[in-house]
Amino acid sequence: MITALRRDTAVPVDSPRPEIAIRLHRIEKSFGDHRVLCGIDLDIEVGQFVAIVGESGSGKSTLLRLLAGLDRPSAGRIELRREMAARQGNIRLMFQEPRLLPWAHVLQNVQVGLGEIRDAKERRRFATEALARVGLADRANDWPSILSGGQKQRVALARALVSRPWLLALDEPLGALDALTRIGMQELIEQVWRAEGFTAVLVTHDVAEAVMLADRILVLEEGRIVDDVPVDMPRPRRIDTAAAARIETRILDRLLRRSPNSGQSGEHRRGPR
């Protein structure tokens, strides 16, 4: 069930609470007899960048789909901030594959993200502005087939951003890119997020990428959040710092079942498939 968040009334003047964009209360998700998410409680603040990491089968993508409204929980409650509940459809999802229409020019692919806006001039203007934000204004009339992998993902990002979403859900969108292109896309996503202020939730297998982009990192294990790691580092970030290394080590120790002092991997028990 998706409802509007109730506003808390007693808030001390000297300790303002952060505005909550999404609240998950005791969320469960099952597919037949297979239980994928097990009693998730989670608050995500307005404008926050959250990363979700965990081994394959831990429930990362399932949780993302619930947050994006693409699926419904088997049990529990999802609440959206009232203003956001009113425009619930303005949530966009980026996938690992760009999923561009091969028979449509770049500009037309971006216009797909505008949904019901029918005025042709408005659609073209919004799409052109979105392409400019990702540095591809000069490729508007190109076919997707002549673009590089990184350029295709930038088109996909423009398509996601063109409707000015309040929530951008990212399901490993950089996983297929080469290392240098991936770094460039990470910087672009951060720049656009900082400029536009939307709430972002990223699923990734790359712990360093999570540290690079996120305000907090959720570690999922067998359908449960087993760690919630704040990333209190100035932006723009460098991941070759002691602070970044400490956060990355904490997360890897959890994922690989290592004792913080041993440096050795324990048994890596697999989660649900």
N, C-alpha and C positions, 0 to 999 in steps of 0.2 A: 504494500500500500504506500502511495506517495501522497504526502500532505504538506501543508504549509507549516513552517516552524512557528511555534507559539513564542511570543516575546516574554523574556523574563522582566519582572517589574521592579524588584528590589536590587538595584545595582548601585553600590557605593560610588559617590562622586570621585573619590580619589583612587579608585581601582577599576577603571572601565574594562568591561569584558570585550573580547574580540567578537566581531560580528560573525556568526556562523552561517556559512552558505549551505552546507549539507550536513544533516545529522542522520546517522544510521544507528538504529536501536535493535539489538538482538537479531541481526540479520542472519538468516539461514538460506541456503540454496542447495537443492537436491535435484539430481537427474535420475528419476526412477529410485532405486535403492541406494544410489551413490551420492553421499553427502559431500558437497564440495566446500561450502562455507558453513562455519559452525559458530553461531552466536557472535557476530561482529558488532562491536560498539565503536563508533567513530564519529568525530566532529571534524569538519574541514572548514577553515576560516575563509571568508571572502578574500579573493585575491591571492590566496596561498598557492604555492607550487609544491605538490606532494608527489613523491615517487614511491612506487610499490615494487619490491624485489622479493624473490623467493625462487626455489627450485621449480622445475617444470611440474605441473600438476598441483601446485600449492593453492590455486584459486585466484591468481592475480587477474587474469583476463575476465573471469567470471565477475569478480568484484567491480572491475572497470565497467563492464556492460551494465551492471546494476546502477552504478553511479550515473552513467550516461543515459539511463532510461530505456535501454535496448532490451532489457529483460526485467522480470519481476521476481522478487524474493519468494521463496517457499514459505517463509515465516519472518516476522519482524516488521519494522516500520522504517521507511525512508521519509525524512522531512526536508523540505527545501525552504529557504528564506522566502518570505511572502512575495517580495518583488520578483524573485526568481521563479517561484512556482507559477506566477502569472505568465511568464514567458518560458515555460518548461521546454518547449520545442527548440529554443535557441541554445542547444547544446550540440557541439560538433565533435566528431571522432576522427582521428588520423590513424591509419593502419600501417603495417610494415610495408605493404605494397601501395604504390601511389593510386592505383585503381582509376587511372585516367581513361576517358573515352577516346579510343584511337581514331575515330572518325570526326572528332571535333577539334578545332584549334584550341590553343592554350587559353585564350580569353573565354571561349565558350565553356571550357572545362571549369573555369573558376566561377562562371555564372551559374553553374549547377548548384552551388552552395547558397544561392539567393532564394531558393524555394519559390514562394508565391508572388514575389515582386514581378509585375507584368510589364511595366513601362520599359521599353527597349533602351531608351537613353539612360535611365536610372541604372539599369542592369549593367550597361557598358561602363558607366562612370564608376560604380562601386567595384566592379571587377578590375578595372584599370588601376584604381587606387590600391586594391589588395595586391596586385602584381608588383606595383611599385614598392610596397612595404617589404616584399621579399626579394627585391632586386632583380625582377624579371620584366620590367615594363617594356623592354625592347623585344621580348619574345612572344608578345600577345598573339601574333598571327602565325606562329610556327605550329607544326604538327608535333604531338607528343613523341613520335617515333625518332625525331632527330635530337631530342634532349638527352643529356646525361642522366644518370641515376639521381644525382644530387639535385639537378634542375627539376626533374619530375617530382621529387618530394617537396621542393619549394612551391611548385604549382599546387600540390595537394595541400600544403600549408596555407597558401593564399585562398584556396577554395574553402578551407575550414574557417578562415578568419573573415571572409568577405561579409558575413552576416553579423559581425561583431558579437560573437557568442559570449555568454557569461561563464560557460564552462567549456574548456577544451580537454578532451580525453585523448591520450596518446598511447596507442597499443604497440610498443616497440617500433616506432616509425623510422628509426635510424639503423635498425639491425642489419639491413642488407647493404649498407654503404661502406665504402672503404674508409680507412682510419682518418685520412685528412679531410675527406668530404664530411665525415661524421662530426668532426670537431667544428667545422664551419657551420653545420646545421644546428649543433648545440648552441653555438653563439647566437645564431639567428633566432632560434626559438626563445632564448633568454631575452634578447633585445626586444622582440615583439611583445613578449609577456610583460616586461617591465614598462613598456610604452603604453600598453592598452589595459593592463590591470585586471585581466580575466583570471578566473580560478583555473588551475591546471592540475591534471592528475596523469602521471606518466607511469606506465608499466615498462620495466626494462630488466634484462639479465645483466646489464653492465653496471656494476656497483660504482665505478668511477664516474660514469655518466650521471647516476643518481646524485652523487656528491656534488658534481659540477652544477646541476640545475635546481635541486630541490631545497625547499625550506625545511622539510622533514622527510624522513624515509621510513616507510612501514615495511617490516619484514614479516612475510606470511609463511606459515608452516602448517601444512595439513588443514588448511581452511581457517586458521586462527592468526590474529596479529600477535606475534611473540616479541616484537620489539618496535618501539616508536622513537626514532633517533632524530633529534633536532640537529640542523646544520646551521650553526651560528657562525657563518663566515661572510666577510664583506664581498660584495659584487662590484665588478666582474671578478670571477674566481680563477685561481690557479689550483690545479689538483696535485702539483708537485710540491706541496707544503706539508709541514708536520701536522697541522690541524686536519687537513684532508686525509692524510695517511692514518691518523688515529680513528677517524670516523669509518674509513674504508675497512680498517682492520677489525673494528668492533663488529661490523656487519658480516664480514667474511668469517670471523670466528663463530658467529651464530649460525651461518649457513653451512659451514663445514664441520660443525660440532667440535670446535677446538677449545681447549682451555685457554683463557687469555694469556697464561704464562708458559704454556707448553710449546706453542708453535707447531704442534703436530695435529694432523687430522684424525678425528675419531671416526666411529662408524657413521657413514652418511646415509641415514635411513631415508627411504624415498617416501614422498607424500602420495596422495591419491592421483591416479592417472585419469 
